[in-house]
């Protein structure tokens, strides 16, 4: 079983839709949770970072962590064509020096 | 611009050839990483270096070697390339203690082994 599972999609939505992206994990020791965005033929870039449980909001993006269910989510409000990319979740445990990645969900926002 | 620089950006090798992928960061980060990315497989860790002078195997180290030349540079070597090593390779670095915690990735090297 992989440590981090992520639906690969692709996910296609109309412009303005609310998008929900999710990952599940098996290691209860994970405390650091991140979302990366990767445009085609580019390296991943850090989008959101949360520590332990709860929500974090940054503009149109909201990251949620539910440690009891070992489930994390990224919500995108008022999605834009420029949000079209692959989104990867990543997580790690305390005193870490490496992250575990999901396989990525490809999102296409249609104008 | 500050960040992680990878060279080359593209490479085609014949089976059995060797090559070295170069990575350098100018952010004074302690830790550096090599990942490969394949369709449906996500990012898989090949090797990492938690600090200058140390290297450790990741999830898929077979067929690769690394050198942490100094704090800035971390190279990945393929001694005898195989078609299974066709992939996109990303170097990343990690450092700092702020809300921007996380890897900084390079732009990748697209390697094809024929």
Interface residues (C-beta under 8 A of the other chain):
Chain A: X6 X8 X32 X34 X36 X41 X42 X43 X44 X45 X46 X49 X88 X90 X97 X98 X99 X101 X102 X103 X104
Chain B: X4 X31 X33 X40 X41 X42 X43 X45 X48 X50 X58 X90 X94 X99 X100 X101 X102 X103 X104 X105 X106 X107 X108
